Amino acid sequence: MDQPERAEQRVGTVRLPYSTEYPVEWEADVVLRDGSTTHVRPIRPEDSDALQRFQMAQSERSTYLRFFAALQRIPDRMLTQLVTVDHVSRAALVAVRPGTAQEAEDIVGVTRYDVIDDRPGRRTAEVAFNIADSLQGQGLGSVLLEHIAAAARERGVHRFIAEVLPQNRAMLGVFREAGYAVEQHLDDGVVTVSVDLDPTDRSREVMADREHRTEARSMQGLLSARRVLLVGPAQGGTVDELLAARVREAHAADPGDTELLVLGDDVSWADLGKGGPGGAGSGENAQVDLAIVAAPPDEVIDAVRHLRGTGARGVVVLSAGWAETGPEGVARRRELLRTAHTEGMRVVGPASYGLLTNVPGASLRASLALTAPRPGRVGLFSQSSPVAVTAAETVKRRGLGLSTLVSAGHRADVSGNDVMQYWQDDPHTDVACLYLETLGNPRKFSRIARRLAQVKPVIVVVAGRHGSVVPPGHTVRATRAPRRMLDEVLRQSGVIRAENTHQLMDVAQVLAHQPLPSGGRVGILASSPSLAALVADAVAAAGLTVVGPPDPLSASAPDDEIAAAVDALYAPGACDAVVVVSVPVVLPRTDAIARAVAEAAARTGRTTVVSALGLHGMPDELAASTDGREIRIPAFSTPEDAVWALGAVVRYAQWRTQDHGTPVRPALREGMSDGAARAQARTLVEALLVEEPAGAVLDQATATELLACYGLTLWGSRSVRTASDAVTAAEDLGWPVALKIAAPALRHRADLGGVRLDIADAEDLREDAERMLAAAASLLPAPDPMLEVQAMAPAGVACVVRSVEDELFGPVVSFGLAGDAVDLLDDVTHGVPPLTDVDVARMVRGVRAAPRLFGYQGAPAADVAALEDVLARVSVMAEDLPELASLELYPVAVAERGAAVLHATIRLRPAERRTDAPRRALPG
């Protein structure tokens, strides 16, 4: 097919306005099973030679399994057909890697679909795959299935059909293990596989597991590096020269288990097997695992090309001068990523401080740090290089050992998500700490952090109190979501939110050295009544419970009195955690209290924090030994710091033990399968956007039809222009009725005469209609105002349920009770689908006005279960339909039995790809 600007592909009676231009948004860099990377993109006509080379390199068996016949060389006519696509009814993706000196790229995998059924909502395509023999078993087939399925869904295709030979067990496994709804049958020696492309809970779980394994393996390749190549100027006073000199100095001071090779001093590109891109190798002795580069952008990109074939799994870019310089810098950064990923490498930076690990016998030193923090159980990730410097120094000052330090700088590629994937299974890391300047993919962050937080605590600082400031060098999608959305994402993730690095280190000290508390009951040991009262107030403010009136214990008390007080506090069942505060005025005996507390904490395993002056030895912790184990108790400069950190740890421990629920999956439309209901909704949305390509606001009849696909019933109403028409509508709908001015500005404004309720007869309705038409004419600029007649719903609590498609966060669902006071006070809760039943319940109960739903001041309790069902269905609808720009159900009248949706405002727009699309891809 030729390449017109737009193809109105007919599907039955529906035209699908999909662009046939080259879909650059389908390009992506992906991680394979071994942690290496490759580039996936749509096929191009100029790929014919590369596709022919790919085919000729395939084994006879691979060719037979793909074409069901021996085919050493693709016939010219067939080859032209294979590389000529319209990206709508015929599409193909190829995975590419660098070719030889004569060829720019080699194809290592190809997948394609051809539409064979154009019926509305049931577009079906035949799909095929072919993977290079050298990459079979590396997960490329699974990656290509995710990407071709995502591309097909964007083009209205929601089912794949594949014909597979029974002996092609690998391909059958790709379909079967992907988690989609799959059917297959054997006919005449060929297995026909049918795949429903709608994501399922299982397909999301499979993708997340594969993503975790590959990204963790990719980070393992970086952090296990032993031979590191430094690429940078030898001497001088430029920034790059200073950075390179600092790397040499740092390695000389603390080499760890890392061998540093300096390009130009120790080795040349020829020694590394590269006289330049495309050169010949010179043996394994010259291989490197990682490169550190300090150079201008163009030289960095050139160095990455030279690293081809050296075995390098990644490059750490110390220098800046990329996206922060403007559009040209953004383009250079994109070229850097494309070059590195095509070469199979990850990028740390630009403007990175480097990488450190303290793995026994394999400690990595690839940073600007002159001395590394001592080994420990805390992993630290920082986007900001200056923050990495201060955090590393703070860690050393506090004696808090690190397992890993990763500085991502401007986070062009490697991000906190990658590092969390690595920490998930890292036996050397027990506590994860992250300093983030931006969240480029909040949905993915929430998913990965939640998974990690279920087994290891995650502490997060987001720069800027609301995370709304984008530092230079970062590229992040704009967002219109309320600032509280960041808090909601972090809350759903189960992470501990710290306001600054000081709090981050405070919490890390407790988690690194103390067990998680079993509850929130806190015992207090203080050296004076005033300190005891201060700590008790702080404990209550942290949401914890003080156990009994704290008895002051003077620092000058005799040893037996100290021992008795400490033993009572640490008695079985006495409390869940202990706060010790000792500030002597004269003649300090704090060491006696410290020894007794340390020994009791070690003996009982009870969570303990201390704030004490006059301690000898380490300033930030106490230590004691029991059964050969050393127990460290974190000590804080103020009681408030100690209690705040303890409160954060208690809340995390409680989150770990809570039921987080299951994803809401209500049966959608009665008498119809969920798949059929979704197909019906998609068909309707596609048809509406054909008529209104820029977007459409649905009338009530169309909104009723779309909502019905998700089991939501819109209360019947009629739009009228005259009092007589209002009476006729009421006779049809049934008395009593409500009468509203249809204009959005007055629809809910009873105070401005925009609403009349419980109208029981024609005479009253006629009078009210004439009065409201006159009021509307005087208040509204538009002539000929409309009224809406609606049968009265059962009396109940009026609520508002909304959703919006945000560019950064994706679908965002919100809930509140209706009314000016609620709107003015912003008494609204938010959630990011997919939601669980626990998330939905929390949203309903989380607004301050929620008591009105539960029998406030003698009123009957509302049917909260019915309300939660409405909210759950809206969340599923918002998750399914990225075209749903906004939806507002207002009001939803929640009665003693049932919840009635009285009005809906729905706006559609062409879908944009979400940050967390159902396909694995690296930042690009």
C-alpha positions, 0 to 999 in steps of 0.5 A: 500500500502507498503511504498516504498521510492518513488511511481511513481503513473501513471496518464494516461500517466504521472507519478507523482513522489510523495514520499510515505514517512511520510510527516512531512511537513504536521504536523502543530499546529492550532488555533481553534475558541475559541483561543485554539490550537491543533495539525494536522498530517498525520495518522499513522498505530499505530493510530488504537487504538486511531481511534477506541476510537474516533469512539466509543466516537462519538454520534449515529448521528455523526456516521450516518452522517459520514458512512450513517449507525450505526457503533459503532465500526469500523471492524478490516479490515476497521480500518486497511484500514483507518490507512494505507495510501500512502500519494499520492493516499490515505491520511488522517490527524488527529487532536490530543490532549493529552490523559489520563495517559495511552494514549499519544494522543486522536484523536479529528478530522479526514479527508481523501481523496482517489483518484478516477480519475487519468487523467492528470491535473484532479486528483479528490479525494473523501474526508470525515471528522469526528469531535469529538462531543466536538469540533463541532462548533469550526472551526476544520472542516474548518481547516482540509479542508484547510490542506487536500486541501493543501496536495492534491494539493501537490500530484496533486489533484485539485478537491474533491468530497464528498457525504453528507447527506442533514441533515448534514448542518454543513458539507455542510456549511464547503464546501460552506463557504470555498470560493472555487468554489463549485458545488452540486446536490441532487441524491437519497437522497445524496448531491454530492459536487464538490470542485475545490481546486484552491485557489480563491480570495474568499477562500483567503479572507475567510481564512484570516478572520478566521485566524484573528478571531482565532489568535485575540481570542488566543491573547485575552486569553493571554492578559486578564489573571487575575491569573498568575502562576510563575514557577521558582527557589525560590532563588540563583544567577543563571539567572533563579533565578534572573528572577523569583525574578524580577517577584516577585519584579515587581508584588510587586511594581505594581500588576495592576489587576493581581493575582500572584501565585508562585509555591512552595510558594502559590500553588503546582501542586497538588493544580492546579489539577496536581500531574503530567501529567495525574493526577486528578483535584482539582477544579476551585479555583486552575485554572490559566490563564497564566504561567511565567516560568524561568527555563532550557529548559527541566524544561520548557517543563515539566512545560508545561505538568504539566499545562494541565487541569489548564485552562492556555491559554499560557506560557511566557518563560523568560529564554534563552538557546534554538535555539541559542545553536545549533541543540539540542536547535532547537529540544528542541524549537520544542518540547516546541511548540509541547507540548504547542500547543497540550495542547491548549496553546500559547508560548511567548518567549523564552527570553521574557520580558513579557506581560503588558496591561493597560485595565481599571479594567483588567490590566495585569502585567506579565513582568520584568518591575518594573513599567508600562507606564501610560495607553494610546492608543499605542500598542508596540510589540518587539522581543528583550527584551533589546529593550523592556526595552529601549522602555518602559522607553522611553515611560514613559519619553515621557509620551506616554501611552501604551495599550499593551506591548508584548515582544516575545523574540526569537519569537518561537510562538507568533509573531507580526502577532498575536499581529496585529491581536489582535490590529485590533479590540482592542478598547484600541489601536489606534497606533501599534508599532513593533520592529522586528528583523526578518520576519519569514513569510513576505507574512503573515506579509504584508497581516495582516499589510495591513489589520490593516493599513487600520484602524490603523497606523502601525509603524515598525522598522526592526533591521539591515538596510536591515533586513538581520541579523538573531539574535541568537535564531531565525530560518528564511528561507534563502533568495536570494531576493534583499535587497530592497525586505524588503522595498517593502514588507513594502511599499505594507503593508502600514506601516510606516517604521522607521529606529530606535526606536527614529523615531518610538516614534517620529511618535507614538507621532504624531499619538497618539495625533494628527488627520491625516492631510488632505493633505501635505500643511504645514504652518510654524511658526518660531522665526527667518528667519534662522529657517524658512528656515531650516524648509522649506528645511526639509519640501521640503525634506520630500516631503511636500509643504510649504504654502507661505513664512513663516513669522518669529515671534519673541519669544518676540513679543507682545501677540496680534501679536502672536495671529494674526500670529497664527490665520492666520496660522490656518485659514480655508483652510490655510494649512493642517498641522503646524510646529512651531519652537521657539528657543529664544536667550534671554528673552524667551516668548515661553510660549505665543507662545505655549499657542496660538498654543495649543489653535488654534490646539485644536480649529481647529483640525489641525495637529501640531508639535512643536520644542521649547526651554524654555517650562515649564511643560512636555518636549515632548508635549504641552497641551490645552483643548477645549470642555472638551477635552484635546489636546496634541501636540508633541514637538521635540528637533529638527525641523528636527525630527518634520518634519520627523515625520510629513512627515511620518504621511502625507504619511500614511494619503495619503496611507489611502485615495488612491485606492489600486486597485483590484487583477489582474485576467486576462482571461488566455487562449482564448477559455478555462476556467481559471481552464482548462488553469491552469490544462493544465499548471499543467499537463505540469509542472508535466510531465516535472518534471517527466522527470527531477526530479531535475529540468528542463530548458525549450526549446523555444517550451515548454516555448511557450506551458507553457506561452500560458496557461497564455495568453502569446505569445512567438514570433516565432523563429527557431534555426539553425546551418548553413547559409543555414538553416537560410535562410530556416527559414527566408523564413518560418517566413517571412522577415525581420528577426533578427539573434542572437547567441543562447548562453545566454552570447551573445544573447543580445550583439549587441556590440559583434556581437551577434545580427543583426536586419532588415535583408531583403534578403537571401544574407545579411542573409547568410553573417551575419550568416557566420560572426556570426558563426565565431564570436561565434566559437571564443568567446564561448568555446563550439563547433558547435554554434547555431543561432536563426532566428526570424521574426522582431517584431514592433519597441519598447522599450525593457523591461525585466520581471522576476520572481523568487521563493524565499524560504522566500518571495515566488514568486517575480516579477521584472520589468526593461528596457533592457540595460547595464545602467539599469542593472548596476544601478539596475534600477528595481522594485519588487513586491510580488504577488498577485499584484493589478492593482495599484501595476502593474502600480506602478512597470512600472512607478517606474523605473527611466528609465520609461520616455522612455515608455511615449514619451521621447524626442519626441519618440512615446509613448509605449503601457503601457497597453499591458506591464502591461498586460504581467506583470500581467500575469507573476505575476499570473503564478508565484503565481500559480506555486511554481515549477517556480524557475525562469522566464525571458522574455527578451526582451519584445518589447513594441511598440506603439501597443502591447508588443511582448515577444521575448525570454523566459528563464524558469527553473522549480524545485520541489515545496517547501511549501511557508511560507504563504501556503493557510492553517492556521498554527502556527510557528513550 
